[in-house]
Amino acid sequence: MPSFIGARVLKTGIGVTIALVICEALKIVPSTFAAITVVVNMLPSVNKALTDAWSQIRVHLLGVILATFLGILHWNNPFGIGVAVILIIMIANRLGWAGTVTPGIVSIIFILDAPPEQFLMHAATRSLSIFIGLGVALVTNRVLAPPRYKKLLLEKLQNLFHDSSAYFIESVRSFVQATYLKEYEKTNIVDLETRVEEILGLHEHARDEFLPEENTYLVEKLIEICQGFVERGQNIEDMTYQRVKRRLSPDSPLMFQEISPAFQNLLDILLLGDKRLEALTYQISDNLYKLHSSMISKSDDLEYWAKFDEAMATWQGEVSGVFYLRAMMEVAVVATEMRWAARRLKRIYNLGSFKKAEQKTE
């Protein structure tokens, strides 16, 4: 089957065909009402079909009953149809059926548009046609299952989290270790960007497949951090490229590309933080499908960042000038991105696993 033919498109075509064949076999006219009802009631996923089945049935019943009553009162005219639509929307909102009111409106229009002569006979025929279409749609929604997007999403998301976090961590590592490089070639991230777009598409398709007790918030946050890893890793790589280029420029004040002990200490602290981030990503990956109640506190990083701030202050006290000012800005940006990653990773770990939503923490 061509890739551009989606599961819902295929189900709709099959459902319309079946509804028309049934109406033709039973000599029910007009059969087009059954076909249109199929289209209106076709749903994208099995889970949504199961949860919305009763809602679809009751809103159609409400529409048919309301339209028949008004038709008996000879309100089967444009004014009556308008009043009926207002009434069903008000009733649906009152009963909490607002999300499924459209099929009921369609039923009202079909029935009240019947000829005034022998209205009840026409209303009965059209109601039967509507319920044939509804029945076909419900059965088709249940039997012809669409692709299981959720399973594919979770598998690809776990892989993307691993690869995008590895890219971000490697970008920090490259910045720290770029002191003696003669050139720097940035990573081609087209594949990661393509996979992010794929994940976003899968997430849209899979939304209806998640059950209420599943951790959809964790899924959303994982997608967000994967996007962040790619974008922020690219920013760090841009700074690494500029850093190498600046150090090798003829006007560089550095002799033989050496660095001071204070700056080396600062870089060592960044590298230590990078390794801490890497360990945290492994911890998250290992627990995405495992229930865990342990939590990671934000305060765990206070000592580390206090040490970084002290090293930064020491180095700043030793240097001056535009050349070193740019270096300070770059280090500060890298540190900010690392702080961002640490906060997001801890929040994701504290959200629990795919199996069960844990208490959300900020």
Contacts in CASP RR format, 6 or more apart in sequence:
PFRMAT RR
TARGET T0000
AUTHOR 0000-0000-0000
METHOD contacts of the structure
MODEL  1
MPSFIGARVLKTGIGVTIALVICEALKIVPSTFAAITVVVNMLPSVNKAL
TDAWSQIRVHLLGVILATFLGILHWNNPFGIGVAVILIIMIANRLGWAGT
VTPGIVSIIFILDAPPEQFLMHAATRSLSIFIGLGVALVTNRVLAPPRYK
KLLLEKLQNLFHDSSAYFIESVRSFVQATYLKEYEKTNIVDLETRVEEIL
GLHEHARDEFLPEENTYLVEKLIEICQGFVERGQNIEDMTYQRVKRRLSP
DSPLMFQEISPAFQNLLDILLLGDKRLEALTYQISDNLYKLHSSMISKSD
DLEYWAKFDEAMATWQGEVSGVFYLRAMMEVAVVATEMRWAARRLKRIYN
LGSFKKAEQKTE
1 10 0 8 1.000
6 146 0 8 1.000
7 44 0 8 1.000
7 144 0 8 1.000
7 145 0 8 1.000
7 146 0 8 1.000
7 147 0 8 1.000
8 42 0 8 1.000
8 43 0 8 1.000
8 44 0 8 1.000
8 146 0 8 1.000
10 144 0 8 1.000
11 42 0 8 1.000
11 140 0 8 1.000
11 141 0 8 1.000
11 144 0 8 1.000
11 146 0 8 1.000
12 38 0 8 1.000
12 39 0 8 1.000
12 42 0 8 1.000
14 140 0 8 1.000
14 144 0 8 1.000
15 38 0 8 1.000
15 42 0 8 1.000
15 136 0 8 1.000
15 137 0 8 1.000
15 140 0 8 1.000
16 35 0 8 1.000
16 38 0 8 1.000
16 39 0 8 1.000
18 38 0 8 1.000
18 136 0 8 1.000
18 140 0 8 1.000
19 31 0 8 1.000
19 34 0 8 1.000
19 35 0 8 1.000
19 37 0 8 1.000
19 38 0 8 1.000
19 132 0 8 1.000
19 133 0 8 1.000
19 136 0 8 1.000
19 137 0 8 1.000
20 31 0 8 1.000
20 34 0 8 1.000
20 35 0 8 1.000
22 28 0 8 1.000
22 34 0 8 1.000
22 132 0 8 1.000
22 136 0 8 1.000
23 29 0 8 1.000
23 31 0 8 1.000
23 34 0 8 1.000
23 129 0 8 1.000
23 132 0 8 1.000
24 31 0 8 1.000
26 132 0 8 1.000
28 34 0 8 1.000
28 125 0 8 1.000
28 128 0 8 1.000
28 129 0 8 1.000
28 132 0 8 1.000
29 125 0 8 1.000
29 129 0 8 1.000
30 126 0 8 1.000
30 129 0 8 1.000
31 129 0 8 1.000
33 110 0 8 1.000
33 126 0 8 1.000
33 129 0 8 1.000
33 130 0 8 1.000
33 133 0 8 1.000
34 129 0 8 1.000
34 130 0 8 1.000
34 132 0 8 1.000
34 133 0 8 1.000
34 136 0 8 1.000
35 133 0 8 1.000
36 106 0 8 1.000
36 110 0 8 1.000
37 60 0 8 1.000
37 103 0 8 1.000
37 106 0 8 1.000
37 107 0 8 1.000
37 129 0 8 1.000
37 130 0 8 1.000
37 132 0 8 1.000
37 133 0 8 1.000
37 134 0 8 1.000
37 137 0 8 1.000
38 133 0 8 1.000
38 134 0 8 1.000
38 136 0 8 1.000
38 137 0 8 1.000
38 140 0 8 1.000
40 102 0 8 1.000
40 103 0 8 1.000
40 106 0 8 1.000
40 137 0 8 1.000
41 56 0 8 1.000
41 103 0 8 1.000
41 133 0 8 1.000
41 134 0 8 1.000
41 137 0 8 1.000
41 138 0 8 1.000
41 141 0 8 1.000
42 137 0 8 1.000
42 140 0 8 1.000
42 141 0 8 1.000
43 49 0 8 1.000
43 52 0 8 1.000
43 137 0 8 1.000
43 141 0 8 1.000
43 208 0 8 1.000
44 146 0 8 1.000
44 205 0 8 1.000
44 208 0 8 1.000
45 146 0 8 1.000
45 149 0 8 1.000
45 208 0 8 1.000
45 209 0 8 1.000
46 141 0 8 1.000
46 142 0 8 1.000
46 145 0 8 1.000
46 146 0 8 1.000
46 209 0 8 1.000
47 208 0 8 1.000
47 209 0 8 1.000
47 210 0 8 1.000
47 211 0 8 1.000
48 208 0 8 1.000
49 138 0 8 1.000
49 141 0 8 1.000
49 142 0 8 1.000
50 142 0 8 1.000
52 100 0 8 1.000
53 138 0 8 1.000
53 141 0 8 1.000
53 142 0 8 1.000
55 97 0 8 1.000
55 99 0 8 1.000
55 100 0 8 1.000
56 100 0 8 1.000
56 103 0 8 1.000
56 134 0 8 1.000
56 137 0 8 1.000
56 138 0 8 1.000
57 134 0 8 1.000
57 138 0 8 1.000
58 97 0 8 1.000
59 88 0 8 1.000
59 92 0 8 1.000
59 97 0 8 1.000
59 100 0 8 1.000
59 101 0 8 1.000
59 103 0 8 1.000
59 104 0 8 1.000
60 103 0 8 1.000
60 104 0 8 1.000
60 107 0 8 1.000
60 130 0 8 1.000
60 131 0 8 1.000
60 134 0 8 1.000
62 88 0 8 1.000
62 91 0 8 1.000
62 92 0 8 1.000
62 104 0 8 1.000
63 84 0 8 1.000
63 88 0 8 1.000
63 104 0 8 1.000
63 105 0 8 1.000
63 107 0 8 1.000
63 108 0 8 1.000
63 111 0 8 1.000
64 107 0 8 1.000
64 111 0 8 1.000
64 127 0 8 1.000
64 130 0 8 1.000
66 84 0 8 1.000
66 87 0 8 1.000
66 88 0 8 1.000
66 91 0 8 1.000
66 108 0 8 1.000
67 84 0 8 1.000
67 107 0 8 1.000
67 108 0 8 1.000
67 110 0 8 1.000
67 111 0 8 1.000
67 112 0 8 1.000
67 123 0 8 1.000
68 111 0 8 1.000
68 120 0 8 1.000
68 123 0 8 1.000
68 127 0 8 1.000
70 76 0 8 1.000
70 80 0 8 1.000
70 83 0 8 1.000
70 84 0 8 1.000
70 112 0 8 1.000
71 111 0 8 1.000
71 112 0 8 1.000
71 119 0 8 1.000
71 123 0 8 1.000
72 119 0 8 1.000
72 120 0 8 1.000
74 116 0 8 1.000
75 83 0 8 1.000
75 84 0 8 1.000
75 112 0 8 1.000
76 111 0 8 1.000
76 112 0 8 1.000
76 113 0 8 1.000
76 114 0 8 1.000
76 116 0 8 1.000
76 119 0 8 1.000
77 112 0 8 1.000
80 112 0 8 1.000
81 108 0 8 1.000
81 109 0 8 1.000
81 112 0 8 1.000
81 113 0 8 1.000
84 108 0 8 1.000
84 112 0 8 1.000
85 105 0 8 1.000
85 108 0 8 1.000
85 109 0 8 1.000
88 101 0 8 1.000
88 104 0 8 1.000
88 105 0 8 1.000
88 108 0 8 1.000
89 98 0 8 1.000
89 101 0 8 1.000
89 105 0 8 1.000
91 97 0 8 1.000
92 98 0 8 1.000
92 99 0 8 1.000
92 100 0 8 1.000
92 101 0 8 1.000
93 101 0 8 1.000
103 134 0 8 1.000
107 127 0 8 1.000
107 130 0 8 1.000
110 126 0 8 1.000
110 129 0 8 1.000
110 130 0 8 1.000
111 123 0 8 1.000
111 126 0 8 1.000
111 127 0 8 1.000
111 130 0 8 1.000
114 122 0 8 1.000
114 123 0 8 1.000
114 126 0 8 1.000
115 122 0 8 1.000
147 205 0 8 1.000
148 209 0 8 1.000
149 202 0 8 1.000
149 205 0 8 1.000
149 206 0 8 1.000
149 209 0 8 1.000
150 206 0 8 1.000
150 209 0 8 1.000
150 210 0 8 1.000
152 202 0 8 1.000
152 206 0 8 1.000
153 199 0 8 1.000
153 202 0 8 1.000
153 203 0 8 1.000
153 205 0 8 1.000
153 206 0 8 1.000
153 219 0 8 1.000
154 219 0 8 1.000
154 354 0 8 1.000
156 195 0 8 1.000
156 198 0 8 1.000
156 199 0 8 1.000
156 202 0 8 1.000
157 199 0 8 1.000
157 219 0 8 1.000
157 222 0 8 1.000
157 223 0 8 1.000
157 226 0 8 1.000
158 285 0 8 1.000
158 288 0 8 1.000
160 192 0 8 1.000
160 195 0 8 1.000
160 196 0 8 1.000
160 199 0 8 1.000
160 226 0 8 1.000
161 222 0 8 1.000
161 225 0 8 1.000
161 226 0 8 1.000
161 281 0 8 1.000
161 284 0 8 1.000
161 285 0 8 1.000
162 281 0 8 1.000
162 285 0 8 1.000
163 192 0 8 1.000
163 195 0 8 1.000
164 192 0 8 1.000
164 196 0 8 1.000
164 225 0 8 1.000
164 226 0 8 1.000
164 228 0 8 1.000
164 229 0 8 1.000
164 230 0 8 1.000
165 225 0 8 1.000
165 226 0 8 1.000
165 229 0 8 1.000
165 277 0 8 1.000
165 278 0 8 1.000
165 281 0 8 1.000
166 281 0 8 1.000
167 187 0 8 1.000
167 189 0 8 1.000
167 192 0 8 1.000
167 229 0 8 1.000
167 230 0 8 1.000
167 233 0 8 1.000
168 228 0 8 1.000
168 229 0 8 1.000
168 230 0 8 1.000
168 232 0 8 1.000
168 233 0 8 1.000
168 236 0 8 1.000
168 277 0 8 1.000
168 337 0 8 1.000
168 341 0 8 1.000
169 274 0 8 1.000
169 277 0 8 1.000
169 278 0 8 1.000
169 281 0 8 1.000
170 187 0 8 1.000
171 187 0 8 1.000
171 232 0 8 1.000
171 233 0 8 1.000
171 234 0 8 1.000
171 236 0 8 1.000
171 237 0 8 1.000
171 240 0 8 1.000
172 233 0 8 1.000
172 236 0 8 1.000
172 270 0 8 1.000
172 274 0 8 1.000
172 277 0 8 1.000
172 334 0 8 1.000
172 337 0 8 1.000
172 338 0 8 1.000
173 271 0 8 1.000
173 274 0 8 1.000
174 184 0 8 1.000
174 236 0 8 1.000
174 237 0 8 1.000
174 240 0 8 1.000
175 236 0 8 1.000
175 239 0 8 1.000
175 240 0 8 1.000
175 243 0 8 1.000
175 270 0 8 1.000
175 330 0 8 1.000
175 334 0 8 1.000
176 267 0 8 1.000
176 270 0 8 1.000
176 271 0 8 1.000
176 274 0 8 1.000
177 271 0 8 1.000
178 184 0 8 1.000
178 240 0 8 1.000
178 243 0 8 1.000
178 244 0 8 1.000
179 247 0 8 1.000
179 257 0 8 1.000
179 259 0 8 1.000
179 267 0 8 1.000
180 257 0 8 1.000
181 244 0 8 1.000
182 244 0 8 1.000
182 248 0 8 1.000
183 244 0 8 1.000
184 240 0 8 1.000
184 241 0 8 1.000
184 244 0 8 1.000
184 245 0 8 1.000
186 234 0 8 1.000
186 237 0 8 1.000
186 238 0 8 1.000
186 240 0 8 1.000
186 241 0 8 1.000
187 237 0 8 1.000
189 230 0 8 1.000
189 234 0 8 1.000
192 230 0 8 1.000
193 230 0 8 1.000
196 223 0 8 1.000
196 226 0 8 1.000
196 227 0 8 1.000
196 230 0 8 1.000
199 223 0 8 1.000
199 226 0 8 1.000
200 223 0 8 1.000
203 219 0 8 1.000
203 220 0 8 1.000
203 223 0 8 1.000
207 216 0 8 1.000
210 216 0 8 1.000
210 219 0 8 1.000
213 356 0 8 1.000
213 357 0 8 1.000
214 354 0 8 1.000
214 355 0 8 1.000
214 356 0 8 1.000
214 357 0 8 1.000
215 351 0 8 1.000
215 352 0 8 1.000
215 353 0 8 1.000
215 354 0 8 1.000
215 355 0 8 1.000
215 356 0 8 1.000
215 357 0 8 1.000
215 358 0 8 1.000
216 357 0 8 1.000
217 351 0 8 1.000
217 357 0 8 1.000
217 360 0 8 1.000
218 348 0 8 1.000
218 351 0 8 1.000
218 352 0 8 1.000
218 353 0 8 1.000
218 354 0 8 1.000
218 357 0 8 1.000
219 354 0 8 1.000
221 344 0 8 1.000
221 347 0 8 1.000
221 348 0 8 1.000
221 351 0 8 1.000
222 348 0 8 1.000
224 344 0 8 1.000
225 341 0 8 1.000
225 344 0 8 1.000
225 345 0 8 1.000
225 348 0 8 1.000
229 341 0 8 1.000
232 337 0 8 1.000
232 340 0 8 1.000
232 341 0 8 1.000
233 337 0 8 1.000
235 333 0 8 1.000
235 337 0 8 1.000
236 333 0 8 1.000
236 334 0 8 1.000
236 337 0 8 1.000
239 330 0 8 1.000
239 333 0 8 1.000
239 334 0 8 1.000
242 330 0 8 1.000
243 327 0 8 1.000
243 330 0 8 1.000
246 252 0 8 1.000
246 323 0 8 1.000
246 326 0 8 1.000
247 254 0 8 1.000
247 257 0 8 1.000
248 257 0 8 1.000
252 323 0 8 1.000
253 323 0 8 1.000
259 267 0 8 1.000
260 315 0 8 1.000
260 318 0 8 1.000
260 319 0 8 1.000
262 311 0 8 1.000
262 314 0 8 1.000
262 315 0 8 1.000
262 318 0 8 1.000
263 315 0 8 1.000
263 327 0 8 1.000
265 311 0 8 1.000
265 314 0 8 1.000
265 315 0 8 1.000
266 308 0 8 1.000
266 311 0 8 1.000
266 312 0 8 1.000
266 315 0 8 1.000
266 331 0 8 1.000
269 304 0 8 1.000
269 307 0 8 1.000
269 308 0 8 1.000
269 311 0 8 1.000
270 308 0 8 1.000
270 331 0 8 1.000
270 334 0 8 1.000
270 335 0 8 1.000
270 338 0 8 1.000
272 304 0 8 1.000
273 304 0 8 1.000
273 338 0 8 1.000
274 338 0 8 1.000
276 304 0 8 1.000
276 342 0 8 1.000
277 338 0 8 1.000
277 341 0 8 1.000
277 342 0 8 1.000
277 345 0 8 1.000
280 296 0 8 1.000
280 342 0 8 1.000
280 345 0 8 1.000
280 346 0 8 1.000
280 349 0 8 1.000
281 345 0 8 1.000
283 349 0 8 1.000
284 345 0 8 1.000
284 348 0 8 1.000
284 349 0 8 1.000
287 349 0 8 1.000
287 352 0 8 1.000
287 353 0 8 1.000
288 353 0 8 1.000
288 354 0 8 1.000
289 353 0 8 1.000
289 354 0 8 1.000
289 355 0 8 1.000
290 353 0 8 1.000
290 355 0 8 1.000
291 352 0 8 1.000
291 353 0 8 1.000
291 355 0 8 1.000
291 356 0 8 1.000
292 352 0 8 1.000
292 353 0 8 1.000
292 358 0 8 1.000
293 358 0 8 1.000
295 349 0 8 1.000
295 350 0 8 1.000
295 361 0 8 1.000
296 346 0 8 1.000
296 349 0 8 1.000
296 350 0 8 1.000
297 346 0 8 1.000
298 343 0 8 1.000
298 346 0 8 1.000
300 346 0 8 1.000
301 339 0 8 1.000
301 342 0 8 1.000
305 339 0 8 1.000
308 335 0 8 1.000
312 328 0 8 1.000
312 331 0 8 1.000
312 332 0 8 1.000
312 335 0 8 1.000
315 328 0 8 1.000
316 328 0 8 1.000
347 361 0 8 1.000
347 362 0 8 1.000
350 358 0 8 1.000
350 359 0 8 1.000
350 360 0 8 1.000
350 361 0 8 1.000
351 357 0 8 1.000
351 358 0 8 1.000
351 360 0 8 1.000
351 361 0 8 1.000
352 358 0 8 1.000
END
